[in-house]
């Protein structure tokens, strides 16, 4: 599946717009701040990477349910909640492109 932040895909023609799809994922483990800020920042970084991958997988699964073969106009939002849970939301438009 083609994923892009742009509204079009170079060398591909969008033949059908199928709807808006979203993937949301949240870290189930609270990140506690200890004595080492560098360890805390590393934990946040790793957490966001894992959660982002999960959110993108959910986005692709939701697009596949609409028989899409691409998602355009993807926006990624990353948030650290008040309880230090990393949350990632990925939204885009599921489309069918000619291959």
N, CA, C and O of each residue as an XYZ file, in Angstrom:
396
protein
N       0.849     -1.180      0.000
C       0.000      0.000      0.000
C       0.892      1.240      0.000
O       1.883      1.311      0.726
N       0.521      2.206     -0.825
C       1.271      3.458     -0.908
C       0.741      4.409      0.162
O      -0.465      4.630      0.267
N       1.647      4.963      0.947
C       1.301      5.941      1.985
C       2.082      7.216      1.707
O       3.295      7.180      1.499
N       1.372      8.352      1.704
C       2.067      9.616      1.433
C       1.386     10.786      2.145
O       0.177     10.784      2.375
N       2.195     11.770      2.481
C       1.653     12.985      3.090
C       1.144     13.962      2.037
O       0.438     14.917      2.363
N       1.495     13.730      0.787
C       1.050     14.611     -0.292
C      -0.372     14.242     -0.720
O      -0.870     13.168     -0.384
N      -1.020     15.140     -1.462
C      -2.398     14.892     -1.900
C      -2.483     14.157     -3.226
O      -3.576     13.842     -3.696
N      -1.352     13.888     -3.822
C      -1.305     13.124     -5.063
C      -0.075     12.233     -5.016
O       0.803     12.397     -4.169
N      -0.033     11.281     -5.951
C       1.105     10.365     -6.029
C       1.677     10.484     -7.439
O       1.000     10.197     -8.426
N       2.923     10.908     -7.513
C       3.550     11.111     -8.812
C       3.526      9.819     -9.623
O       3.823      8.744     -9.101
N       3.173      9.927    -10.893
C       3.088      8.815    -11.845
C       1.929      7.851    -11.579
O       1.878      6.778    -12.180
N       1.005      8.210    -10.696
C      -0.194      7.405    -10.442
C      -1.418      8.290    -10.595
O      -1.390      9.474    -10.259
N      -2.488      7.706    -11.105
C      -3.733      8.450    -11.231
C      -4.725      7.926    -10.196
O      -5.006      6.729    -10.142
N      -5.250      8.831     -9.377
C      -6.268      8.455     -8.405
C      -7.583      8.270     -9.158
O      -8.065      9.191     -9.819
N      -8.158      7.072     -9.053
C      -9.394      6.806     -9.781
C     -10.628      6.815     -8.876
O     -11.754      6.894     -9.370
N     -10.426      6.736     -7.549
C     -11.569      6.772     -6.643
C     -11.128      7.189     -5.242
O     -10.128      6.701     -4.716
N     -11.890      8.094     -4.659
C     -11.679      8.506     -3.270
C     -12.644      7.700     -2.414
O     -13.856      7.767     -2.619
N     -12.123      6.941     -1.456
C     -12.931      5.973     -0.721
C     -13.335      6.429      0.673
O     -14.244      5.849      1.265
N     -12.689      7.445      1.205
C     -13.063      7.961      2.519
C     -11.874      8.238      3.409
O     -10.741      7.863      3.107
N     -12.155      8.896      4.500
C     -11.117      9.239      5.476
C     -10.870      8.034      6.374
O     -11.810      7.397      6.850
N      -9.604      7.731      6.597
C      -9.226      6.627      7.488
C      -8.300      7.150      8.574
O      -7.564      8.117      8.380
N      -8.355      6.492      9.712
C      -7.564      6.904     10.866
C      -6.930      5.685     11.521
O      -7.480      4.584     11.494
N      -5.787      5.904     12.097
C      -5.139      4.906     12.938
C      -4.690      5.605     14.204
O      -3.961      6.596     14.146
N      -5.119      5.098     15.342
C      -4.751      5.694     16.627
C      -4.134      4.606     17.484
O      -4.643      3.487     17.544
N      -3.050      4.935     18.139
C      -2.410      3.985     19.048
C      -1.882      4.752     20.248
O      -1.524      5.926     20.156
N      -1.846      4.060     21.367
C      -1.412      4.692     22.610
C      -0.526      3.730     23.373
O      -0.807      2.534     23.439
N       0.532      4.250     23.940
C       1.413      3.438     24.766
C       0.669      3.055     26.040
O       0.084      3.910     26.705
N       0.694      1.783     26.374
C      -0.023      1.302     27.565
C       0.814      1.462     28.841
O       0.326      1.229     29.948
N       2.054      1.855     28.674
C       2.969      1.955     29.811
C       3.308      3.419     30.080
O       3.824      4.115     29.205
N       3.018      3.877     31.283
C       3.342      5.263     31.642
C       4.852      5.430     31.705
O       5.573      4.542     32.159
N       5.310      6.566     31.248
C       6.738      6.866     31.274
C       7.028      7.717     32.503
O       6.568      8.854     32.607
N       7.780      7.167     33.411
C       8.080      7.919     34.634
C       9.433      8.593     34.511
O      10.371      8.049     33.926
N       9.511      9.753     35.059
C      10.750     10.512     35.013
C      11.608     10.114     36.213
O      11.159     10.160     37.359
N      12.822      9.733     35.934
C      13.749      9.358     37.001
C      14.813     10.424     37.161
O      14.582     11.602     36.887
N      15.957     10.002     37.599
C      17.054     10.943     37.814
C      17.774     11.305     36.520
O      18.422     12.349     36.438
N      17.663     10.451     35.518
C      18.378     10.684     34.265
C      17.421     11.181     33.188
O      16.567     10.436     32.708
N      17.575     12.447     32.816
C      16.727     13.007     31.771
C      17.016     12.349     30.415
O      16.101     12.173     29.611
N      18.268     11.986     30.155
C      18.598     11.372     28.865
C      17.905     10.010     28.744
O      17.447      9.656     27.658
N      17.821      9.249     29.823
C      17.099      7.967     29.786
C      15.604      8.207     29.572
O      14.954      7.462     28.839
N      15.063      9.237     30.204
C      13.646      9.575     30.056
C      13.335      9.953     28.610
O      12.341      9.495     28.047
N      14.186     10.789     28.008
C      13.984     11.201     26.618
C      14.118     10.013     25.667
O      13.383      9.923     24.683
N      15.039      9.113     25.949
C      15.202      7.912     25.133
C      13.964      7.036     25.226
O      13.519      6.483     24.220
N      13.404      6.905     26.422
C      12.173      6.128     26.601
C      11.025      6.737     25.795
O      10.267      6.022     25.140
N      10.906      8.056     25.851
C       9.850      8.738     25.089
C      10.043      8.497     23.595
O       9.091      8.179     22.882
N      11.263      8.649     23.134
C      11.574      8.465     21.715
C      11.205      7.050     21.255
O      10.542      6.881     20.232
N      11.630      6.049     22.004
C      11.338      4.664     21.653
C       9.841      4.383     21.708
O       9.304      3.674     20.857
N       9.178      4.936     22.704
C       7.744      4.738     22.859
C       6.994      5.311     21.666
O       6.096      4.665     21.125
N       7.355      6.517     21.256
C       6.692      7.165     20.131
C       6.911      6.377     18.842
O       5.983      6.232     18.045
N       8.107      5.873     18.628
C       8.385      5.081     17.420
C       7.500      3.840     17.378
O       6.912      3.535     16.341
N       7.400      3.118     18.498
C       6.580      1.901     18.557
C       5.106      2.219     18.341
O       4.421      1.535     17.580
N       4.626      3.252     19.007
C       3.213      3.625     18.921
C       2.889      4.132     17.515
O       1.806      3.863     16.995
N       3.812      4.858     16.902
C       3.604      5.364     15.541
C       3.450      4.209     14.557
O       2.576      4.245     13.691
N       4.288      3.190     14.681
C       4.194      2.021     13.804
C       2.845      1.326     13.962
O       2.240      0.905     12.976
N       2.380      1.206     15.193
C       1.080      0.587     15.458
C      -0.058      1.412     14.834
O      -0.992      0.854     14.258
N       0.033      2.731     14.954
C      -0.992      3.610     14.379
C      -1.012      3.503     12.856
O      -2.087      3.469     12.259
N       0.157      3.450     12.219
C       0.218      3.314     10.770
C      -0.335      1.964     10.314
O      -0.976      1.872      9.267
N      -0.083      0.919     11.106
C      -0.627     -0.402     10.761
C      -2.153     -0.386     10.814
O      -2.815     -0.953      9.944
N      -2.706      0.264     11.834
C      -4.156      0.389     11.952
C      -4.721      1.199     10.785
O      -5.765      0.850     10.234
N      -4.030      2.281     10.407
C      -4.443      3.088      9.261
C      -4.509      2.230      7.998
O      -5.491      2.284      7.258
N      -3.473      1.447      7.756
C      -3.437      0.589      6.568
C      -4.543     -0.460      6.602
O      -5.165     -0.734      5.576
N      -4.793     -1.048      7.769
C      -5.865     -2.045      7.897
C      -7.226     -1.420      7.597
O      -8.055     -2.018      6.911
N      -7.445     -0.221      8.113
C      -8.718      0.472      7.862
C      -8.871      0.843      6.389
O      -9.975      0.785      5.847
N      -7.775      1.221      5.740
C      -7.820      1.535      4.306
C      -8.085      0.268      3.491
O      -8.834      0.300      2.514
N      -7.479     -0.830      3.889
C      -7.680     -2.101      3.181
C      -9.138     -2.549      3.262
O      -9.653     -3.156      2.323
N      -9.801     -2.255      4.369
C     -11.225     -2.603      4.514
C     -12.086     -1.871      3.479
O     -13.170     -2.334      3.125
N     -11.595     -0.732      3.001
C     -12.307      0.034      1.970
C     -11.823     -0.327      0.564
O     -12.214      0.310     -0.413
N     -10.974     -1.348      0.466
C     -10.369     -1.786     -0.798
C      -9.471     -0.724     -1.416
O      -9.364     -0.627     -2.638
N      -8.831      0.065     -0.577
C      -7.888      1.089     -1.059
C      -6.534      0.440     -1.315
O      -6.191     -0.573     -0.707
N      -5.786      1.030     -2.207
C      -4.404      0.586     -2.401
C      -3.414      1.726     -2.122
O      -2.219      1.611     -2.390
N      -3.945      2.831     -1.574
C      -3.085      3.959     -1.197
C      -3.836      4.852     -0.207
O      -5.065      4.857     -0.145
N      -3.049      5.606      0.561
C      -3.608      6.628      1.445
C      -2.820      7.903      1.198
O      -1.594      7.917      1.304
N      -3.541      8.985      0.863
C      -2.892     10.267      0.573
C      -3.252     11.288      1.647
O      -4.193     11.100      2.417
N      -2.481     12.370      1.678
C      -2.766     13.470      2.595
C      -2.633     13.088      4.061
O      -3.379     13.583      4.906
N      -1.695     12.215      4.361
C      -1.551     11.726      5.736
C      -1.041     12.831      6.660
O      -0.085     13.541      6.347
N      -1.698     12.950      7.789
C      -1.274     13.863      8.863
C      -0.992     13.011     10.092
O      -1.746     12.091     10.407
N       0.090     13.320     10.777
C       0.485     12.585     11.980
C       0.470     13.552     13.154
O       1.069     14.626     13.100
N      -0.224     13.154     14.216
C      -0.242     13.947     15.442
C       0.309     13.101     16.570
O      -0.124     11.968     16.779
N       1.266     13.655     17.297
C       1.881     12.962     18.426
C       1.606     13.776     19.678
O       1.811     14.989     19.716
N       1.139     13.077     20.699
C       0.763     13.761     21.926
C       1.268     12.972     23.124
O       1.225     11.742     23.129
N       1.736     13.667     24.116
C       2.102     13.048     25.388
C       1.030     13.483     26.377
O       0.934     14.665     26.709
N       0.224     12.537     26.850
C      -0.900     12.875     27.719
C      -0.398     13.351     29.082
O       0.793     13.271     29.382
N      -1.321     13.844     29.891
C      -0.946     14.361     31.210
C      -0.355     13.287     32.111
O       0.367     13.602     33.056
N      -0.651     12.027     31.830
C      -0.089     10.931     32.624
C       1.115     10.288     31.942
O       1.496      9.163     32.265
N       1.709     11.013     30.994
C       2.897     10.572     30.261
C       2.690      9.304     29.443
O       3.575      8.450     29.385
N       1.527      9.177     28.810
C       1.294      8.121     27.839
C       1.479      8.728     26.457
O       0.911      9.778     26.154
N       2.272      8.069     25.620
C       2.468      8.550     24.253
C       1.288      8.099     23.397
O       0.922      6.924     23.404
N       0.691      9.045     22.655
C      -0.428      8.736     21.781
C      -0.135      9.298     20.391
O       0.317     10.434     20.247
N      -0.402      8.472     19.365
C      -0.186      8.891     17.987
C      -1.474      8.674     17.207
O      -2.091      7.611     17.276
N      -1.865      9.698     16.466
C      -3.042      9.628     15.602
C      -2.593      9.909     14.171
O      -1.911     10.900     13.908
N      -2.982      9.029     13.251
C      -2.607      9.157     11.846
C      -3.898      9.171     11.034
O      -4.717      8.260     11.151
N      -4.083     10.202     10.210
C      -5.312     10.345      9.423
C      -4.954     10.656      7.973
O      -4.011     11.398      7.701
N      -5.719     10.078      7.048
C      -5.511     10.348      5.638
C      -6.742      9.969      4.834
O      -7.758      9.561      5.396
N      -6.648     10.103      3.527
C      -7.750      9.758      2.636
C      -7.399      8.472      1.899
O      -6.392      8.400      1.195
N      -8.246      7.458      2.070
C      -8.063      6.189      1.370
C      -8.480      6.371     -0.082
O      -9.553      6.904     -0.363
N      -7.634      5.930     -0.998
C      -7.913      6.084     -2.428
C      -7.589      4.799     -3.169
O      -6.878      3.923     -2.677
N      -8.140      4.723     -4.369
C      -7.793      3.653     -5.296
C      -7.021      4.308     -6.429
O      -7.508      5.237     -7.074
N      -5.799      3.808     -6.666
C      -5.010      4.356     -7.767
C      -4.864      3.301     -8.853
O      -4.861      2.103     -8.570
N      -4.742      3.753    -10.103
C      -4.519      2.850    -11.226
C      -3.081      2.355    -11.174
O      -2.145      3.138    -11.014
N      -2.922      1.056    -11.309
C      -1.553      0.483    -11.280
C      -1.154     -0.069    -12.612
O      -0.045     -0.584    -12.760
